[in-house]
Amino acid sequence: MVSNIMLTLAFLVGVAAVYYLVPRRFRQWLLLLASMLFYVSAGPWMLVLSGGSALWSFYAGAKIEQAETKEKKKVWLWAGILPILGVLFVYKYFNFFVGSVAALLALAGLGGSAPVLSLAVPMGISYYTFKMISFLADIYLGKRGAERGLEGCGAYLTYILFFPQILSGPIERSEHFIEQLHEGPTYHAELFSVGLQRIVLGLFKKIVIANRLAGYVDAVFGAPESYPGLACVMAAFFYSFQLYCDFSGYSDIAIGMANVLGIDSGQNFDCPYFSRGIKEFWSRWHISLSGWLKDYIYIPLGGNRVSPVRHRLNVLATFLVSGLWHGANWSFVIWGGMHGLWNIISTKKEESVPLARRVLETLITFCGVTLAWVFFRAESFGKALGFLTHAVTCFSLSYVDIQNSILPFTGDNTCAAYFLTACGFLFLLFLYERGQVYGKKEKREGMVLSSAWLAVMLVSVVLFGVFGASGFLYANF
């Protein structure tokens, strides 16, 4: 069920129908039960693992608060964090680490085979691990108190396992989420309406655009040498749109589902491809992750309150952690390093500049981000280089190459229509987001979509949605 968006929405409808019938004081427990059932659908052992980690961090949080000295608090902080990181390492990074060490030893002439663990990565482990760490760190820093008693434990488990956000976030902060549970989620007509609109927006991005581009991107990235260089260039840009629509689409759906259940969630994307520079891009892309990395990696390292050299190293280290968080592969680390170096050398953009300059800066930023996405998408650093090399050396705008570059959409004579349809929907999204960035703000507070946009996106989902495609991309990270 967890990989099927329509079944997930059907599950939401069932939960919401019961949710608003029970008294407010029981709704937290209903959410916990629903989240546990949702998680069990991916495998009962996964619930045992995530639930066990959550209970340990809940206990460690109480011990941190009870500790009388700073030293004892720090001991319990690491006692809470290290086992959680250990589980993450075993399931997600052990094979990568051991394989990298074996490769280094082989270069030194010390051969030997590396042990390999055949373990399925638990659903959402990267997301709930970061939630647990921030919870413990905030208690240690005095930003919040520990949760206590049965009710506090239930609220914390609900926060960790909350089913709309377990697959791909957002990485909600504990104090904001748990406070709403303690107050007792209630029905808010405006929030409910906003939630439904966000779900429609997310479905439009995911089902109409991302799923439509997925086949083309997979075909070209899977065998770039079989297509013209132009196809590789197109696949790189289409992947930028696919990844954005897939992940921001999921975020919209997850936030919308929470809104339907009376829980307010923060924004996770803010039209990032309209950014004029890389710093602005990261203030608009995966906002919950960017904020987490800033608060729990960048600032503890010293932030910008250190020497210029140390500051640059802090920025680079933060982005390397971001890359490694996304996946156990050197291509992710290189992707993070590219963004880190770009942030180091970038300068603050002037506010009042001519339109032509704004457009140029936006295009340069988008092209740079797209280049980095190639390393993010490729299976290895070598394949990313091969992909880019083929795109440059075999690039041509001949009629035959243009034909063959559109062909991967369907593999037959319908490819041109499919290509134009995809471009048409991308243009619709461009118009919508341009209005969000540069248009007048809605007078009605809380509105996400105007009536016209709501109608267009609903019709597009029903008539042009590509259903039955693979799950969300970021669920793999």
Secondary structure, 3 states (H helix, E strand, C coil): CCCCHHHHHHHHHHHHHHHCCCCHHHHHHHHHHHHHHHHHCCCHHHHHHHHHHHHHHHHHHHHHHHCCCHHHHHHHHHHHHHHHHHHHHHHHHHHHHHHHHHHHHHHCCCCCCCCCCCCCCCCCHHHHHHHHHHHHHHHHCCCCCCCCHHHHHHHHHHHHHCCCCCCCCCCCCHHHHHHHHHHCCCCCHHHHHHHHHHHHHHHHHHHHHHHHHHHHHHHHHHCHHHCCHHHHHHHHHHHHHHHHHHHHHHHHHHHHHHHHCCCCCCCCCCCHHHCCCHHHHHHHCCHHHHHHHHHHHHCCCCCCCCCHHHHHHHHHHHHHHHHHHHCCCHHHHHHHHHHHHHHHHCCCCCCCCCHHHHHHHHHHHHHHHHHHHHHHHCCCHHHHHHHHHHHHHCCCCCHHHHHHHHHHHCCCCCHHHHHHHHHHHHHHHHHHHHHHHHCCCCCCCCCCCCHHHHHHHHHHHHHHCCCCCCCCHHHHC
